[in-house]
Amino acid sequence: MKITHKTFLTFLVIFLASCSSVSMDRTNDATAISASASGAYSDSGLTSQNILYFAYDKSDVNSEGRAKIRSLAKVIKDNDLSVRVEGHCDERGTREYNLALGEQRAKTVAELLIINGVASAKVSTVSYGEEKPAVSGSNENSWSKNRRALVKTFK
């Protein structure tokens, strides 16, 4: 009986230790993602024209968003700017799913910029999934502001 009890305790300790390392990995990944964006890029200069919002679980751009993209493409071309498109999601869904959805949102906006004449070499994309919310809260008002793509320009 003692051997079974010791085996169970050993298994439990190993199991709990492995669970804590998974949580630390997620924290470290989020820190790495945030740290990579803190260098040459900032949120200063963002206006409502640089932000496109998406419907729940969607990556398609509505007519208002397409008009913003046409305007942004003109400014980007006229000023010979480079651009990074950041895809974001609300907190619902798994981390992996939200990273993939954020990537699809960023790629959709990037493709529309390229279609509107921005050189593909001047466009990059990144997904932050749910990691960088614009608004805190667990309600539709907050979620709708976090489902977005940011178009950040730089020289």
C-alpha positions as CSV (number, residue, x, y, z in Angstrom):
1,M,0.0,0.0,0.0
2,K,2.9,2.4,0.8
3,I,4.4,1.8,-2.6
4,T,1.1,2.7,-4.4
5,H,0.8,5.8,-2.2
6,K,4.3,6.9,-3.0
7,T,3.8,6.2,-6.7
8,F,0.6,8.2,-6.7
9,L,2.3,11.2,-4.9
10,T,5.3,11.0,-7.4
11,F,2.9,11.1,-10.3
12,L,0.9,14.0,-8.8
13,V,4.1,16.0,-8.2
14,I,5.3,15.4,-11.8
15,F,1.9,16.2,-13.2
16,L,1.5,19.5,-11.3
17,A,5.1,20.5,-12.2
18,S,4.3,20.0,-15.9
19,C,1.1,22.0,-15.6
20,S,2.9,25.0,-14.1
21,S,5.5,25.0,-16.9
22,V,2.8,25.2,-19.6
23,S,1.4,28.3,-17.9
24,M,4.9,29.8,-17.7
25,D,5.4,29.1,-21.4
26,R,2.2,31.0,-22.3
27,T,3.3,34.0,-20.2
28,N,6.7,34.0,-21.7
29,D,5.3,33.8,-25.2
30,A,3.0,36.7,-24.6
31,T,5.9,38.7,-23.2
32,A,8.0,37.9,-26.2
33,I,5.2,39.0,-28.6
34,S,4.7,42.2,-26.7
35,A,8.4,42.9,-26.5
36,S,8.9,42.5,-30.3
37,A,6.4,45.3,-30.9
38,S,7.8,47.8,-28.4
39,G,10.8,48.8,-30.5
40,A,10.4,51.0,-33.6
41,Y,6.6,50.9,-33.5
42,S,4.2,52.8,-31.3
43,D,0.6,53.6,-31.0
44,S,1.2,57.3,-31.3
45,G,-0.3,58.8,-34.5
46,L,-3.1,56.2,-34.7
47,T,-6.4,57.7,-35.7
48,S,-9.7,56.1,-36.5
49,Q,-8.5,56.0,-40.1
50,N,-5.8,53.5,-39.1
51,I,-8.1,51.1,-37.3
52,L,-10.5,48.6,-39.0
53,Y,-13.0,46.7,-37.0
54,F,-14.3,43.2,-37.7
55,A,-17.5,41.2,-36.9
56,Y,-17.3,38.4,-34.5
57,D,-15.2,35.5,-35.8
58,K,-14.7,37.2,-39.2
59,S,-11.8,38.5,-41.2
60,D,-13.6,40.1,-44.1
61,V,-13.5,43.9,-44.6
62,N,-16.8,45.8,-44.9
63,S,-17.4,48.7,-47.4
64,E,-16.4,51.3,-44.8
65,G,-13.2,49.4,-44.2
66,R,-12.4,49.2,-47.9
67,A,-12.9,53.0,-48.2
68,K,-10.4,53.5,-45.3
69,I,-7.9,51.1,-47.0
70,R,-8.2,53.1,-50.3
71,S,-7.4,56.3,-48.4
72,L,-4.6,54.7,-46.4
73,A,-3.1,53.2,-49.6
74,K,-3.0,56.7,-51.2
75,V,-1.3,58.3,-48.1
76,I,1.2,55.4,-48.0
77,K,2.1,55.6,-51.7
78,D,2.2,59.5,-51.7
79,N,4.6,59.6,-48.7
80,D,6.7,56.5,-49.6
81,L,5.8,54.9,-46.2
82,S,6.2,51.3,-45.0
83,V,3.4,49.7,-43.1
84,R,2.8,47.0,-40.6
85,V,-0.7,45.6,-40.2
86,E,-1.5,44.2,-36.8
87,G,-4.3,41.7,-36.3
88,H,-6.2,41.6,-33.0
89,C,-9.1,39.6,-31.5
90,D,-11.3,39.7,-28.5
91,E,-10.7,37.3,-25.6
92,R,-13.2,34.6,-26.7
93,G,-11.7,31.5,-28.3
94,T,-8.4,29.7,-27.6
95,R,-5.1,31.5,-27.8
96,E,-4.1,29.5,-30.9
97,Y,-7.4,30.2,-32.7
98,N,-7.2,33.9,-31.9
99,L,-3.6,34.1,-33.2
100,A,-4.7,32.5,-36.4
101,L,-7.8,34.7,-36.8
102,G,-5.7,37.8,-36.0
103,E,-3.2,36.7,-38.7
104,Q,-6.0,36.3,-41.2
105,R,-7.3,39.8,-40.4
106,A,-3.9,41.3,-40.9
107,K,-3.3,39.4,-44.2
108,T,-6.7,40.5,-45.5
109,V,-6.0,44.2,-44.9
110,A,-2.4,43.8,-46.3
111,E,-3.8,42.2,-49.4
112,L,-6.2,45.0,-49.9
113,L,-3.5,47.6,-49.4
114,I,-1.4,45.8,-52.1
115,I,-4.4,45.6,-54.4
116,N,-4.7,49.4,-54.0
117,G,-1.1,50.0,-55.1
118,V,1.1,49.7,-52.0
119,A,4.3,47.7,-52.9
120,S,4.2,44.3,-51.2
121,A,7.8,44.9,-50.0
122,K,6.5,47.8,-47.9
123,V,3.9,45.7,-46.1
124,S,4.4,43.4,-43.2
125,T,1.8,41.7,-40.9
126,V,1.7,40.4,-37.4
127,S,-1.0,38.8,-35.2
128,Y,-1.4,39.5,-31.5
129,G,-4.5,37.5,-31.2
130,E,-6.1,38.4,-27.8
131,E,-2.8,39.5,-26.2
132,K,-3.1,43.2,-26.7
133,P,-6.7,44.3,-26.1
134,A,-7.6,48.0,-26.8
135,V,-10.3,47.9,-24.1
136,S,-10.7,45.8,-21.0
137,G,-13.9,44.1,-20.3
138,S,-15.9,40.9,-21.0
139,N,-18.9,42.3,-22.8
140,E,-19.9,43.0,-26.4
141,N,-18.9,46.7,-26.2
142,S,-15.4,45.8,-25.2
143,W,-15.1,42.8,-27.6
144,S,-16.2,44.9,-30.6
145,K,-13.3,47.3,-30.0
146,N,-10.8,44.5,-29.6
147,R,-11.7,42.8,-32.9
148,R,-9.5,45.0,-35.1
149,A,-6.6,45.5,-37.4
150,L,-4.2,48.4,-36.9
151,V,-2.4,49.9,-39.8
152,K,0.9,51.4,-38.5
153,T,3.0,53.5,-40.9
154,F,6.6,54.4,-40.7
155,K,9.5,55.7,-42.9
